[in-house]
Amino acid sequence: MSETRVFEVDPAAAVRLQQHLQQSLPPDAEWRRVDHARFAVKALGVNLVCYTSGKVVLQGKSLDGFVGEFLATATTARAGKAAADDPDLPFDVATIGSDEAGKGDYFGPLVVASVFAEPTQRAELAAMGVADSKTLSDQRMFPMAERIEQTFDCEVRVLMPEQYNPTWERERNVNHVLAELHADAIATLLARHPGANVIVDRFGDESLVRQRLQTRAAKPGRLIQVPRAEAHPVVGAASVVARVRFVEGFQDCERESGTDLHKGGGEPVDVAARRAFAIGGRDLMARIAKLHFKNSERIPGLRP
């Protein structure tokens, strides 16, 4: 039987909770956007929404284990240092931040965005409200991304499903595909801003991006690859741009399919996928979905 529990957290505890969940939840956790929420996630059979009011609402079965493992630890954990003070995420020299969107989404493109900024622009990023895109609503991000692209030097790489699927068949590894996109966008910015530091949200072995930059003769001042790099303001800006471009591509796929689709990779995606497959078969799915996802295996007739 499903339960509902409600907790109250202050802003600092909400930040700690999100950081703890991002570190600890399994990779298939489905991060979502909910109006008036700081963040929302579905994992381990539990739906959690942390609202800007400070309320944390959990729904699911057997909540005791989830609450004991995640909420108690997060609310007592030490608050993390600000990115500006974190030696692992310096912003004392010109910096390129790079992040991706769409890796965990069955429908829509895979997107990488890279943004260049000077330390003197830190206040401008803060004034825009730049943060990890998973903490922002689409409504906030669309005008923010437009302003970022108008203000900062950016490079964006969008791999729509019709390009993504043959690329994945060739590479057979999504991290290799991601590394190519990151390296291409970063190298293009480095050609205009030689010697800049580069910070990438780490998604795999660090050699994947480093080797591809070397083959492009791109030499950053430092190449830093760390998990949750979106805490850095320039990577946060890249996260926002990447997410907005993903949403735009996702909307293109909806128009292509003639039906409502769903973000992520959970059960609602399977429902939308079966509907889209009934409309246009494999040819349509190859244009709107990443076919190697397990979702494809759950659609009779889609996989050869």
Number of C-alpha atoms within 10 A of each C-alpha: 5 10 11 13 12 12 11 14 17 12 13 12 19 22 19 20 24 21 17 17 16 16 12 11 15 11 10 13 19 18 20 18 17 17 13 13 19 22 24 22 21 19 17 13 14 19 17 21 23 26 19 16 13 16 16 22 16 22 17 18 16 13 17 8 10 17 14 11 11 16 20 12 14 21 18 11 14 11 14 11 10 10 16 16 10 13 9 14 20 17 23 12 14 19 27 28 27 34 31 28 26 24 19 17 21 28 32 32 30 30 27 32 27 33 27 26 24 15 15 12 15 15 11 14 20 11 9 14 16 27 22 21 23 21 20 21 17 18 10 13 21 18 12 20 22 13 13 21 16 10 14 16 15 23 22 23 20 21 21 23 25 19 15 23 20 14 16 18 12 10 12 13 11 18 17 18 18 24 23 19 25 26 24 22 22 30 24 16 20 23 14 11 17 15 16 22 22 24 28 27 21 16 19 16 12 15 11 18 25 18 15 19 23 13 10 12 12 20 19 23 14 12 18 19 22 16 13 18 24 27 21 25 27 32 32 26 34 34 31 32 32 28 26 22 24 26 19 15 23 26 17 16 24 18 13 15 20 12 13 14 24 19 19 20 18 16 11 12 19 20 15 17 26 18 17 23 20 13 14 14 14 18 11 17 25 21 21 30 26 28 24 15 14 12 20 20 14 14 16 10 11 17 11 6
